[in-house]
Each structure stands twice: as C-alpha cells, then as structure tokens.
Amino acid sequence: MIFRRLKAHVEKENWFAVGIDFFIVVIGVFIGLQVANWNATQFERREEAAIVERLQSDFILIKEAADRSLAFHVNMTEDLRIALRSLRSGVLKDDDIPAFERALLMGPAFQTSADRSGTFTELMSSGRGNILRDRGLLNIMVDYEDFLERYAFAQKFYTEYSLLYTEAFRRQVDYRVDIMLSEEQFALNEQAEPYVLYEFEALVADPDFHNATEELLFMHSGTILWRKRISDRIDAIQERLEAASD
C-alpha cells in the first residue's frame, strides 16, 4: 500500500509527499527492528533465567555430594589417626575399637563425587556462555571447571597411591564380603556382627601395616585439602547464582 502510494507521488513529482512516505517507511522499519530486538532480548532473559535455575539445581546436588565426600575423608582421617596411635602404643582401648575397625574397613577407600554441572558443560560446549550477563559468575564457574581438571590428576594419584597399600590390609584383615552398610549403620559405634576380623597383636607386629596406615592417613589428609577448596568454590558459585536469580 505505502509503496503504491510512493510510486504515485513520484509519478506526479510530489516530492513533499514522497518525503513523508519515505519517512513513514523508515520509522516503520526502525520500530519493527526495535520490537524484534526487544523480543529477542526478552527471550534471552527468559532463557538465562531458566539456565540459572537449572544451574542452581545442579549445584545443590553437587554441594551435597561434595560435603559427603569431604566428611568421609575427614572422618577417615580421624579414624586412621586413632588406628595409628593404637598400633604405635600396642594398646587398643575399648572406646577406640569402632574407629579402629572403620579404619581397617575403609582406610584404603577413596570417595568420589559428581562435581561437574551438566548444565554448565552443555552451555559451554554449545558456545552460549555469554548468555550469562554476570561475567563474575561465568568467570568463577570457568575457574571451577579448571580446578576440577587439576583435581582429576590429584584424584588419580591418590587413588593409585592408596592401591599400593591395600595389600598390607588384605594380608592382615578378613572382610565380610556379604556386608551391606548404610551411612547410618556405618556411623554406629557397635555392630551386631563384626565386619572385619583381625588379630590386633599381629597388626602391631607388622611394620608394613604401620607404614600402610600412615601413608593412607597422608592420602586422606591430602584429599581433604583438595575437597575443601572445591567446597569453597561451590559456595562462591551458589552465592553468585542466588544473586543472579533475584
């Protein structure tokens, strides 16, 4: 319609009307572009909000798993210290028996956790990280991923390291292969049936077992340092996600 009218004005050499029509066309295009840009921006903001919500859900689970892993290694460090003290003194106190036996059962174990966010991995692999307007949030999440890469090497080292000392445990300790322990049961100080069988005097007399216990204590202590740094980074990410969701 507007173009037919513009053509008619040109044929009649009504340049004022041509100018008015041209102005109307330009304004219409400008408004159309502005509306399109506004719609695109609104769509991105809704998409960003959905991504932030998914990230929050991811990191709630990541935090829970990270806390469990950290708690396991902290508890195992305490149990191994009691075990090492008992071995060196040659005396196993009644109150120390639960910790001593937990150390025998789980000392060589390494508890992993799912530390990565599937949402963030998907976001970065698609090249759409810039949808997060909070560049501080994006930066600390990238830093977190980089730290996990470094931790993976440490985790591999500690896992292989612990395997070097499992033989000393297996040689001296018989394990119940049919036992099924929940976290609550594992925390109990008394068990209906023993989950490990051992002769304390034989453990005291075995220098390899002393060395294995000490080295596993080192492994768990080193893991705690890494896990604490992971937990600190998760806390920082959750704070930024909370701010981004407001």
Secondary structure as UniProt FT lines:
FT   HELIX           2..11
FT   TURN            12..13
FT   HELIX           15..89
FT   HELIX           94..96
FT   HELIX           97..106
FT   TURN            107..108
FT   HELIX           118..125
FT   TURN            126..127
FT   HELIX           129..131
FT   HELIX           135..163
FT   TURN            164..165
FT   HELIX           166..172
FT   STRAND          174..175
FT   TURN            177..178
FT   HELIX           183..187
FT   STRAND          196..197
FT   HELIX           200..204
FT   HELIX           207..245
//
